[in-house]
Amino acid sequence: MLRLSNLKLARGTRVLYDQVNLVGSPGERIGLVGPNGCGKSTLFAGILGELSPEAGDIETPNPLLISHVAQSFPVDGKTVLETVLTGHGPLMAAKEELARAETSHDAMALAQAHANLAELNEGAIAAQAKTVLMGLGFGEADFDRAVTDFSGGWRNRIALARALLCPAELMLLDEPTNHLDIDSLIWLENWLKSVRATLLIISHDREFLDRVVGTIWSVENERVVRYSGNYSAFEVQQLEKLRLQDAAAKAYDRESKHLTAFIERFRAKATKARQAQSRMKMLEKLQAVEPVRAKREWRFQFATPVRLPEHLIDTDGLELGYGDTTILKNVTLSVRSGDRVGILGVNGAGKSTLVKGLVGALQPKKGKLRNGQGLEIGYFAQHQLDQLRGDESPLEHMRRLAPDVREQELRDFLGGYRFSGDFASSPVGPMSGGEKARLALALLAWKKPNLLVLDEPTNHLDMETREALTMALSTYEGAVLIVSHDRHLLRAVTETLVLVNHGAVTPYDGDLDDYAQLVLDHRKEELARLRNEKDETKVEPSINKKEARRLEAQERQRIAQLKKPFLKALEKVEKTMAKHQAVVDELGAKLADPNFYTATPSDEQADIVRRHGEAQSALAECEMEWLELSEQIEAVA
C-alpha cells in the first residue's frame, strides 16, 4: 500500500507538491498524469526515498517489496537472465544468506539458508524470468548472452524485466512503454493486469492507460487530484469539472459586480451607509473562484505538398539486408497518393529495415525500387535526434535548411512548434528528448513532403504533443507510412496495415485488436513449446487401461471440486458486473446527450459525472477480478 500524508515536495526553490493526501490501495492500478515538468518523476523519487519531503509523510511497504525500473544496474560479466534475476529481492537476499552461511561454518545456519532458498524455488523464479523476457521480445538464445552485447533500448527492456520479476507490493513504472514494439506492449498490458501489487504508472500512451489502470492521479496546481476510472473517464470528468468551475466563476463575477455597484453608489449616503457596509461584508465573504483560462491546445500542421503525384513508391521483388545477412525477401509494395499505411511486426522482424529501404537509406540487394516523379519524402527516425547539432539552436538548424528565408519567417514557423523567443535561439544539446523530436518534426515539415515515413515518432513525446501529431497527420493531404507502438495514433491515422514477419511483407486484413490477440496467442504457443520440450525428457510409468480410466475419472472429480469455489465466485462477479454495466450504460447515455449540459442543473450534472466515474471504476475492478478468477480456474490441474 502507498499513503501520502500532507506531503510537500520541492526541487530547489520550486515547490512541486503541497498538502497532498492520497492512498493507493492494495492491488489498485493508478496512472500518474500531468504536463511535462510538473514533477511526476520527482514524486517517484520521493516514494523511493531518493528525495526527502519538505513536509508530510510517505508510507510505503518494505523496500525489498517495492519494484521500479532502475536507471542503472550492474552488468559486468552478467548474462541477461542473471541480471533479470537480481530484480527478485527475496531471492537475492536468500542467496546472500547462503553465501554467509557457507563461510561461517555453522551447520544449522547453512541448513536454514538452504531451506529458505528451496522454499523460494529458484527454478520456478528462473522460469518466470524467461517468460517475462520472451514477453518483452527476447529469444531463448538471448538468455545466456552478456548484457553488454545489447544496445540502450534493449537494456531498458532488461531493466523493465527486473522490475516485473520482483514480488512487489508496490510497483512504480516510469514510461514503461518507451522502447517497446507493439507486440511487447500488448504482452506488458496483459502481464500488468495479473499483478497484485499497488501499481503506479507514468505514461503518455493513452490507450495503454485505458487498458491497464482504473484510477488516475492528476497533477494540478501543486496538488495531486484523484479521479475514478481510466484515462478516457478522467478526461470526461476533468472537462466537466472545468465547465462547472467556469460557471461558478461567472456566477461569482455577476454577484461581485452587483455588490460592488451597490457599494459604490450608496456608501457615501447616510441613509444607505449601513446597507452598503453590509454589502461590503458580503463581498468579503464571497469566495472568489478562479475563472477557467481556456487551455490553448497546441496544434500544428503539415503544409499541403507542392505536388501530389499519384504514384509515389513501387517495389518489385525487393531484397533488403546488411552485409551477407538478408532480412526481407521479395518485397512487393505500392504506395499511392493519400495512402495511410501502418507497419506491424515484432522487434527485429525488419520494420526499420523496410522503412530504410523505401526511403533510400539502405541499398537493395536485389529487386527494383521505383520512385514516382516529384516524390518528396519526409523521413523521421529516432537516430535523427542524435544527428541534431547540440551546439546549434533551432533557429540555426532552420537557417541551414533555408538560408535565403527571412529570420522572422523562420521564427514564426518555429513558434508553431513551440520554439518561441529565446528558446528558438537556445542550444539544442540540453533540450529534452521530446523537444528534440518536435524540432525534427519541424525540420521535416518545412520541406512540404508528399510522403511522410515515420519510424516510432511518439517516443519521448508527451500526451499533448502526441495528440497534436495525431491531429496533424489526420488532416495531412499526402501519404503516410508509419511504424509505431502508439495504437491510438495508428487507429486515428492509418487505413491499411501491413505485417512484417519471417522475412516477408504482407497485407494484414485484421485490425489492431485482431493483431493483439495474434500476439498473445503466439506468446502462449512459444511458452507451451518450451514446456513441451522439457516434458519430453520425462518418463511416464506404464499402467493398464482400466487403471488409467479410474485415475482419469478421479482426476476429473478432483479438478471439478477444486474449481467449484472459483466458479461460484465467478458467477457472483458476473452478476455484479452486469449491474455496474447497466449503470454505466444508463449514465453514459445521459452524458452523451448534448441537451444534458443545457437542461440539467449543475449540481445534478456533477452528481451524474461522479456516479458514472464510480460505476466505471467499480466495473473495471470487477473485470480484473473476473480475469483473475478465470486464470485461477484455468490454472487448476
PyMOL commands that set and color helices and strands:
alter all, ss='L'
color gray80, all
select helices_A, chain A and resi 40-47+63-65+80-85+89-104+107-120+122-135+140-142+147-149+152-165+182-193+206-212+231-266+270-285+351-359+383-387+394-401+407-415+421-425+433-446+463-475+487-493+512-535+545-592+596-599+602-635
alter helices_A, ss='H'
color red, helices_A
select strands_A, chain A and resi 2-11+14-24+29-33+55-59+66-68+170-174+198-202+215-220+223-228+311-322+325-331+334-336+340-344+366-371+377-380+451-455+479-483+496-501+504-508
alter strands_A, ss='S'
color yellow, strands_A
deselect
rebuild
show_as cartoon
